[in-house]
Amino acid sequence: MINLPTLIFCFATLAGQTLAFGSDVIDHLPGLNISLPFKQYSGYLDGDKGRNLFYWFVENEKNASTAPLVLWLNGGPGCSSLGGLLTESGPFRVKADGKSIDLDPFSWNKFANVLYLESPINVGFSFNSTHLEQKDFYNDNATTDASYHALVNFFQKYPQFKNRKLYITGESYGGVYVPLLTRKLLENNGQHGINVQGMAVGNGAFDLELMSATRIEYAYFRDLVSLDDWKLIQSSCCQWNAQQSKYACNYPVYSVNYTVIIHPGNSNQCQTHVDNVLKKILPKYNMYNLNDECNFADPKQAVTHQCTNPKYADYLNQVEVKKALHVHLSVQSTTWASCNYKVVFLYQQQYNSVAAVFHDIMEKHNLTNIVLFNGDADLLCNFILTQQFVENKLKFKLKSPTATWMLNGKVAGMASKFENGLRYFTIRNAGHMVPTQKPVEALAIFKDLLNIEKIA
């Protein structure tokens, strides 16, 4: 195996509707010295069974009363969606001093109302207030159930957003979170004000087998693996298929948090060679963005957005910021971290592949507005993984040949459009966090999802 280094809500009733009282309104943010063109709220949503999920909700800056609603989920599993808000798709960016913030001109709330949810429990400011059974803690079904109940609670707190067009989005392990939650919402579509109209995932961890296999192959084709090491891997993991005139490879498959070997591949020797190569690669490169010079001997740090913005955790850990965000008293004394590694390593992945979930969403529930995208410099959840997942696992057929897509007169990446409506985009020179590294391109993809402006 690879050794990788009670908030009490106040409510008011009006015309039979429950309205969120002022306790969740963010009146001010420390370090922000300009007035905002939008309203924002934060606090806790009831994820059922004592699971209190922290949220930060930013309204659309133009017309919150008509703009669609978008949920954003970061992955991990065990990493905070506030990383997405403060370094990717949200309206704020923390400055180098770790105390002041500025506005991001490419924020997604220019076109939608955006909800950021910290899930599962004990990630970020989220917490549990009752004794939970193990099945209700850190696994795919429990996370889906808690997020579903939290979203239902959101509509109870903010009934003005009921029946609004809803889009579920995320990245990384969001490749599991997003489709599972979308399917559960569709099973209850029309109830609780839920009106799901689409979903999008960037650099998704859709399939463990493909994730493991494409990682080593992508590393070789990016010139990170020596020819000698590659020959050892080929000889121990692959066999020549004369009928198809190509190698058929069976690589070792690991759980997403590297704590479990699903199977060792073609042989124990195969596993040994792959492990040795990955141990050579991972300390030298940022596996979430091979173009980034911010590298760590401890690869787990790269997923914490520390390469992106090392100061935003400092901002969130200020006492006055926690008070402004209505962080529960029981959590205020703890240090906020972008990822909770207890959650990361205890998390039980129950879906090694979400292919069947995609088929349910698109065929059983007829949701075809689905967008997948990948930064092409991400090693961990690379673009080959998504390509093979769509074409080989989902077996979707292209509507037209894959072609480059252009933005502002330049090649932005490759675009693939499938017969059933799914769209897949790659983004040149972007890593795992596409909205951070390529915000203009990410915003174009977001507008495609919302049907505001389609990518040709």
C-alpha positions as semicolon CSV with decimal commas, in nm:
position;residue;x (nm);y (nm);z (nm)
1;M;0,000;0,000;0,000
2;I;0,117;0,352;-0,069
3;N;0,226;0,526;0,250
4;L;0,095;0,877;0,182
5;P;0,302;1,083;0,370
6;T;-2,698;2,373;1,877
7;L;-2,730;2,656;1,691
8;I;-3,095;2,742;1,779
9;F;-3,268;2,900;1,480
10;C;-3,542;3,160;1,520
11;F;-3,829;3,149;1,275
12;A;-4,116;3,377;1,181
13;T;-4,432;3,278;0,999
14;L;-4,586;3,477;0,720
15;A;-4,881;3,368;0,510
16;G;-4,828;3,005;0,607
17;Q;-4,460;3,007;0,513
18;T;-4,162;2,962;0,741
19;L;-3,909;3,235;0,680
20;A;-3,550;3,236;0,799
21;F;-3,511;3,496;1,071
22;G;-3,222;3,740;1,079
23;S;-2,987;3,517;1,281
24;D;-2,829;3,374;0,966
25;V;-2,783;3,705;0,783
26;I;-2,417;3,799;0,746
27;D;-2,419;4,167;0,839
28;H;-2,051;4,218;0,780
29;L;-1,732;4,030;0,702
30;P;-1,411;4,129;0,880
31;G;-1,154;4,252;0,630
32;L;-1,408;4,351;0,367
33;N;-1,418;4,727;0,326
34;I;-1,662;4,762;0,040
35;S;-2,039;4,729;0,020
36;L;-2,170;4,416;-0,147
37;P;-2,416;4,401;-0,438
38;F;-2,575;4,085;-0,291
39;K;-2,703;3,941;0,036
40;Q;-2,542;3,646;0,211
41;Y;-2,627;3,407;0,492
42;S;-2,450;3,141;0,695
43;G;-2,522;2,903;0,979
44;Y;-2,645;2,548;1,003
45;L;-2,883;2,324;0,812
46;D;-3,044;2,021;0,973
47;G;-2,900;1,706;0,817
48;D;-3,122;1,487;1,040
49;K;-3,008;1,261;1,326
50;G;-2,821;1,548;1,491
51;R;-2,605;1,616;1,187
52;N;-2,555;1,993;1,172
53;L;-2,411;2,096;0,837
54;F;-2,258;2,441;0,807
55;Y;-2,359;2,644;0,503
56;W;-2,266;2,974;0,343
57;F;-2,520;3,107;0,094
58;V;-2,453;3,395;-0,144
59;E;-2,740;3,538;-0,342
60;N;-2,720;3,639;-0,705
61;E;-2,591;3,993;-0,730
62;K;-2,839;4,100;-0,999
63;N;-3,175;3,936;-0,935
64;A;-3,187;3,684;-0,652
65;S;-3,566;3,652;-0,685
66;T;-3,545;3,487;-1,028
67;A;-3,192;3,351;-1,068
68;P;-3,143;2,973;-1,040
69;L;-3,011;2,801;-0,728
70;V;-2,681;2,612;-0,736
71;L;-2,536;2,380;-0,472
72;W;-2,156;2,340;-0,466
73;L;-1,982;2,046;-0,297
74;N;-1,609;1,998;-0,263
75;G;-1,479;1,645;-0,231
76;G;-1,204;1,472;-0,035
77;P;-1,399;1,289;0,095
78;G;-1,369;1,506;0,402
79;C;-1,281;1,846;0,254
80;S;-1,468;2,170;0,301
81;S;-1,677;2,346;0,039
82;L;-1,560;2,676;0,187
83;G;-1,242;2,607;-0,005
84;G;-1,456;2,624;-0,316
85;L;-1,615;2,949;-0,200
86;L;-1,290;3,126;-0,109
87;T;-1,056;2,994;-0,380
88;E;-1,272;2,874;-0,670
89;S;-1,630;2,968;-0,762
90;G;-1,728;3,202;-0,477
91;P;-1,732;3,581;-0,463
92;F;-1,445;3,629;-0,216
93;R;-1,067;3,592;-0,227
94;V;-0,847;3,621;0,081
95;K;-0,549;3,849;0,041
96;A;-0,189;3,766;0,129
97;D;-0,220;3,910;0,481
98;G;-0,478;3,644;0,569
99;K;-0,704;3,910;0,721
100;S;-0,854;4,110;0,436
101;I;-1,066;3,992;0,144
102;D;-1,155;4,117;-0,200
103;L;-1,419;4,036;-0,461
104;D;-1,362;3,787;-0,741
105;P;-1,478;3,917;-1,082
106;F;-1,550;3,563;-1,202
107;S;-1,777;3,452;-0,918
108;W;-2,059;3,218;-1,008
109;N;-2,307;3,424;-0,806
110;K;-2,307;3,673;-1,092
111;F;-2,539;3,427;-1,265
112;A;-2,697;3,223;-0,983
113;N;-2,769;3,200;-0,613
114;V;-2,498;2,968;-0,481
115;L;-2,510;2,750;-0,169
116;Y;-2,187;2,606;-0,025
117;L;-2,234;2,313;0,214
118;E;-1,973;2,156;0,443
119;S;-2,037;1,783;0,435
120;P;-2,014;1,523;0,585
121;I;-2,035;1,608;0,955
122;N;-1,719;1,722;1,133
123;V;-1,584;1,875;0,813
124;G;-1,507;2,243;0,861
125;F;-1,760;2,401;1,096
126;S;-2,011;2,114;1,066
127;F;-2,070;1,896;1,371
128;N;-2,295;1,627;1,521
129;S;-2,494;1,696;1,836
130;T;-2,616;1,342;1,911
131;H;-2,464;0,998;1,934
132;L;-2,467;0,848;1,586
133;E;-2,444;0,490;1,475
134;Q;-2,146;0,411;1,253
135;K;-2,370;0,382;0,947
136;D;-2,474;0,746;0,993
137;F;-2,119;0,881;0,997
138;Y;-1,861;0,868;0,719
139;N;-1,984;0,684;0,412
140;D;-2,153;0,762;0,081
141;N;-2,509;0,679;0,186
142;A;-2,486;0,872;0,514
143;T;-2,335;1,175;0,340
144;T;-2,606;1,167;0,072
145;D;-2,880;1,137;0,335
146;A;-2,743;1,423;0,546
147;S;-2,699;1,653;0,245
148;Y;-3,049;1,571;0,123
149;H;-3,206;1,659;0,459
150;A;-2,994;1,973;0,480
151;L;-3,120;2,085;0,139
152;V;-3,481;2,016;0,242
153;N;-3,416;2,227;0,550
154;F;-3,273;2,502;0,329
155;F;-3,604;2,529;0,146
156;Q;-3,785;2,541;0,480
157;K;-3,564;2,828;0,593
158;Y;-3,577;3,004;0,255
159;P;-3,916;2,918;0,100
160;Q;-3,874;3,196;-0,155
161;F;-3,635;2,960;-0,337
162;K;-3,881;2,671;-0,358
163;N;-3,937;2,538;-0,710
164;R;-3,647;2,747;-0,838
165;K;-3,431;2,574;-1,098
166;L;-3,175;2,376;-0,898
167;Y;-2,833;2,259;-1,017
168;I;-2,606;2,027;-0,817
169;T;-2,235;2,086;-0,877
170;G;-1,899;1,989;-0,731
171;E;-1,554;1,851;-0,796
172;S;-1,319;1,563;-0,712
173;Y;-1,500;1,322;-0,474
174;G;-1,797;1,536;-0,571
175;G;-1,794;1,286;-0,858
176;V;-1,960;1,054;-0,604
177;Y;-2,140;1,311;-0,384
178;V;-2,307;1,495;-0,673
179;P;-2,466;1,205;-0,869
180;L;-2,579;1,027;-0,550
181;L;-2,745;1,340;-0,414
182;T;-2,890;1,427;-0,756
183;R;-3,047;1,081;-0,785
184;K;-3,197;1,107;-0,435
185;L;-3,337;1,452;-0,513
186;L;-3,485;1,328;-0,841
187;E;-3,653;1,042;-0,658
188;N;-3,831;1,315;-0,461
189;N;-3,850;1,573;-0,741
190;G;-4,139;1,814;-0,692
191;Q;-4,142;1,759;-0,315
192;H;-4,009;2,014;-0,067
193;G;-3,969;2,270;-0,347
194;I;-3,706;2,059;-0,524
195;N;-3,676;2,124;-0,898
196;V;-3,352;1,965;-1,023
197;Q;-3,256;2,088;-1,369
198;G;-2,897;1,973;-1,407
199;M;-2,568;1,871;-1,254
200;A;-2,201;1,932;-1,318
201;V;-1,879;1,774;-1,189
202;G;-1,522;1,888;-1,238
203;N;-1,233;1,638;-1,222
204;G;-1,458;1,373;-1,073
205;A;-1,359;1,051;-0,894
206;F;-1,626;0,853;-1,077
207;D;-1,469;0,508;-1,085
208;L;-1,195;0,358;-0,864
209;E;-1,070;0,108;-1,120
210;L;-1,029;0,373;-1,388
211;M;-0,888;0,620;-1,138
212;S;-0,608;0,380;-1,047
213;A;-0,537;0,266;-1,402
214;T;-0,538;0,603;-1,574
215;R;-0,324;0,763;-1,303
216;I;-0,021;0,549;-1,386
217;E;-0,075;0,573;-1,761
218;Y;-0,126;0,949;-1,748
219;A;0,193;0,983;-1,544
220;Y;0,387;0,792;-1,809
221;F;0,252;0,998;-2,095
222;R;0,336;1,315;-1,901
223;D;0,698;1,194;-1,886
224;L;0,695;1,137;-1,510
225;V;0,784;0,765;-1,532
226;S;1,116;0,636;-1,659
227;L;1,122;0,393;-1,950
228;D;1,276;0,123;-1,730
229;D;1,000;0,156;-1,470
230;W;0,737;0,160;-1,742
231;K;0,871;-0,165;-1,886
232;L;0,853;-0,329;-1,542
233;I;0,493;-0,218;-1,503
234;Q;0,401;-0,337;-1,851
235;S;0,561;-0,677;-1,800
236;S;0,401;-0,738;-1,461
237;C;0,061;-0,569;-1,505
238;C;-0,017;-0,620;-1,873
239;Q;-0,055;-0,900;-2,123
240;W;-0,045;-0,876;-2,499
241;N;-0,383;-0,928;-2,662
242;A;-0,300;-1,055;-3,008
243;Q;-0,661;-1,044;-3,120
244;Q;-0,688;-0,672;-3,046
245;S;-0,320;-0,599;-3,112
246;K;-0,275;-0,416;-2,783
247;Y;-0,182;-0,468;-2,422
248;A;-0,457;-0,553;-2,174
249;C;-0,353;-0,417;-1,835
250;N;-0,480;-0,497;-1,488
251;Y;-0,344;-0,239;-1,243
252;P;-0,383;-0,240;-0,863
253;V;-0,693;-0,057;-0,742
254;Y;-0,690;0,150;-0,422
255;S;-0,969;0,308;-0,221
256;V;-0,995;0,681;-0,276
257;N;-0,819;0,752;0,056
258;Y;-0,546;0,490;-0,008
259;T;-0,635;0,293;0,307
260;V;-0,761;-0,020;0,129
261;I;-0,629;-0,219;-0,166
262;I;-0,936;-0,328;-0,361
263;H;-0,724;-0,573;-0,557
264;P;-0,349;-0,596;-0,631
265;G;-0,377;-0,595;-1,008
266;N;-0,239;-0,862;-1,235
267;S;-0,001;-0,983;-0,963
268;N;0,164;-0,886;-0,637
269;Q;0,466;-0,794;-0,846
270;C;0,247;-0,557;-1,046
271;Q;0,134;-0,387;-0,726
272;T;0,492;-0,355;-0,603
273;H;0,612;-0,190;-0,925
274;V;0,320;0,053;-0,939
275;D;0,364;0,144;-0,572
276;N;0,733;0,208;-0,622
277;V;0,670;0,437;-0,917
278;L;0,398;0,634;-0,740
279;K;0,625;0,677;-0,437
280;K;0,884;0,830;-0,667
281;I;0,637;1,065;-0,835
282;L;0,411;1,193;-0,560
283;P;0,667;1,371;-0,338
284;K;0,812;1,555;-0,639
285;Y;0,497;1,695;-0,797
286;N;0,168;1,850;-0,705
287;M;-0,051;1,565;-0,823
288;Y;-0,348;1,802;-0,840
289;N;-0,173;2,033;-1,084
290;L;0,142;1,912;-1,256
291;N;0,202;2,265;-1,388
292;D;0,222;2,403;-1,034
293;E;0,561;2,457;-0,874
294;C;0,408;2,430;-0,528
295;N;0,508;2,076;-0,436
296;F;0,505;1,889;-0,108
297;A;0,688;1,593;0,039
298;D;0,355;1,512;0,200
299;P;0,118;1,482;-0,099
300;K;-0,198;1,499;0,112
301;Q;-0,137;1,871;0,162
302;A;-0,199;1,946;-0,203
303;V;-0,571;1,872;-0,177
304;T;-0,615;2,130;0,099
305;H;-0,592;2,423;-0,144
306;Q;-0,269;2,529;0,028
307;C;-0,102;2,551;-0,312
308;T;-0,389;2,772;-0,421
309;N;-0,420;3,009;-0,126
310;P;-0,237;2,930;0,198
311;K;-0,401;3,222;0,381
312;Y;-0,772;3,152;0,359
313;A;-0,760;2,910;0,653
314;D;-0,599;3,188;0,857
315;Y;-0,892;3,411;0,767
316;L;-1,157;3,155;0,868
317;N;-0,984;3,091;1,200
318;Q;-1,013;3,449;1,319
319;V;-1,248;3,477;1,616
320;E;-1,435;3,771;1,465
321;V;-1,482;3,588;1,135
322;K;-1,628;3,284;1,311
323;K;-1,870;3,512;1,498
324;A;-1,968;3,693;1,178
325;L;-2,041;3,357;1,013
326;H;-2,251;3,237;1,310
327;V;-2,026;2,941;1,381
328;H;-2,167;2,737;1,668
329;L;-2,007;2,797;2,008
330;S;-1,907;2,432;2,037
331;V;-1,699;2,465;1,720
332;Q;-1,558;2,817;1,760
333;S;-1,266;2,702;1,972
334;T;-1,156;2,437;1,722
335;T;-0,921;2,510;1,434
336;W;-1,092;2,518;1,097
337;A;-0,909;2,312;0,836
338;S;-0,981;2,270;0,467
339;C;-0,981;1,891;0,514
340;N;-1,050;1,680;0,821
341;Y;-0,809;1,390;0,789
342;K;-0,992;1,182;1,047
343;V;-1,288;1,192;0,809
344;V;-1,063;1,132;0,506
345;F;-0,912;0,814;0,646
346;L;-1,223;0,677;0,821
347;Y;-1,451;0,737;0,523
348;Q;-1,601;0,423;0,369
349;Q;-1,656;0,442;-0,004
350;Q;-1,964;0,236;-0,087
351;Y;-1,970;0,302;-0,461
352;N;-1,655;0,194;-0,643
353;S;-1,824;0,326;-0,955
354;V;-2,120;0,560;-1,004
355;A;-2,195;0,438;-1,356
356;A;-2,528;0,282;-1,250
357;V;-2,619;0,606;-1,072
358;F;-2,560;0,805;-1,392
359;H;-2,784;0,564;-1,584
360;D;-3,059;0,608;-1,324
361;I;-3,031;0,986;-1,346
362;M;-3,036;1,005;-1,724
363;E;-3,261;0,713;-1,818
364;K;-3,494;0,654;-1,524
365;H;-3,534;1,019;-1,428
366;N;-3,468;1,176;-1,771
367;L;-3,221;1,437;-1,653
368;T;-2,994;1,498;-1,950
369;N;-2,848;1,839;-1,867
370;I;-2,519;1,702;-1,734
371;V;-2,179;1,865;-1,772
372;L;-1,846;1,702;-1,685
373;F;-1,515;1,886;-1,713
374;N;-1,147;1,828;-1,642
375;G;-0,838;2,036;-1,610
376;D;-0,581;1,852;-1,822
377;A;-0,292;1,892;-1,572
378;D;-0,456;1,695;-1,290
379;L;-0,286;1,361;-1,224
380;L;-0,521;1,226;-0,956
381;C;-0,859;1,266;-1,130
382;N;-0,730;1,305;-1,482
383;F;-0,913;1,367;-1,806
384;I;-0,849;1,013;-1,934
385;L;-1,044;0,880;-1,635
386;T;-1,350;1,085;-1,731
387;Q;-1,319;1,001;-2,101
388;Q;-1,303;0,629;-2,033
389;F;-1,578;0,647;-1,773
390;V;-1,820;0,808;-2,021
391;E;-1,725;0,600;-2,323
392;N;-1,639;0,260;-2,169
393;K;-1,835;0,239;-1,845
394;L;-2,141;0,446;-1,937
395;K;-2,107;0,350;-2,305
396;F;-2,247;0,681;-2,423
397;K;-2,218;0,759;-2,794
398;L;-2,081;1,082;-2,935
399;K;-2,328;1,307;-3,113
400;S;-2,047;1,458;-3,320
401;P;-1,667;1,423;-3,329
402;T;-1,477;1,571;-3,037
403;A;-1,337;1,911;-3,129
404;T;-1,157;2,205;-2,976
405;W;-1,364;2,470;-2,805
406;M;-1,264;2,832;-2,829
407;L;-1,286;3,120;-2,586
408;N;-1,183;3,475;-2,667
409;G;-1,016;3,356;-2,985
410;K;-0,799;3,095;-2,814
411;V;-0,822;2,718;-2,772
412;A;-0,973;2,654;-2,429
413;G;-0,971;2,274;-2,450
414;M;-1,161;1,988;-2,609
415;A;-1,540;1,949;-2,623
416;S;-1,732;1,623;-2,653
417;K;-2,110;1,619;-2,690
418;F;-2,303;1,296;-2,655
419;E;-2,633;1,179;-2,805
420;N;-2,814;1,178;-2,471
421;G;-2,725;1,540;-2,391
422;L;-2,420;1,497;-2,170
423;R;-2,137;1,742;-2,245
424;Y;-1,772;1,693;-2,155
425;F;-1,507;1,964;-2,165
426;T;-1,135;1,965;-2,097
427;I;-0,957;2,285;-1,998
428;R;-0,602;2,345;-2,113
429;N;-0,337;2,399;-1,845
430;A;-0,582;2,373;-1,557
431;G;-0,543;2,134;-1,267
432;H;-0,783;1,981;-1,018
433;M;-0,943;2,314;-0,919
434;V;-1,046;2,446;-1,261
435;P;-1,231;2,759;-1,136
436;T;-0,914;2,866;-0,956
437;Q;-0,665;2,815;-1,237
438;K;-0,894;2,898;-1,531
439;P;-1,183;3,109;-1,394
440;V;-1,294;3,245;-1,733
441;E;-1,319;2,899;-1,885
442;A;-1,492;2,762;-1,574
443;L;-1,748;3,042;-1,589
444;A;-1,815;2,961;-1,956
445;I;-1,882;2,598;-1,863
446;F;-2,107;2,711;-1,577
447;K;-2,309;2,929;-1,818
448;D;-2,342;2,629;-2,051
449;L;-2,490;2,426;-1,765
450;L;-2,739;2,703;-1,683
451;N;-2,832;2,738;-2,051
452;I;-2,731;3,102;-2,047
453;E;-2,472;3,072;-2,321
454;K;-2,390;2,740;-2,483
455;I;-2,038;2,640;-2,581
456;A;-2,047;2,581;-2,955
